[in-house]
Amino acid sequence: MGKVAAKIKVMPDSPEIDLDALQERLESALPEGAKINRVDREDVAFGLVALYPTVIVPDDAGGTESVEENFANVDGIESVEIDEVGRI
């Protein structure tokens, strides 16, 4: 089986949130077999910065749904949405 790379837009619920701590919480929330390859940051507005982790998951793991659900349950997250998906 192959692997899937998904770039996910993660919006924090506040501009005051510690992005490094939030990134660590995202990494610890990953389902088994998934890993974060890199994390980009993008200024959105009014001091709010979105995180864009690129997550690698096995193709047979059912896609990115479990990653999205786990990320959405992390404390300090306002929203989670898939930005890009591709096979690698």
Buried (B, 14 or more C-beta within 10 A) or exposed (E): EEBBBBBBBBBBEEEEBEBEEBBEBBBEBBBEEBEBEEBEEEEEEEEBBBBBBBBBBEEEBEBBEBBBEBBBEBEBBEEBEBBEBEEE
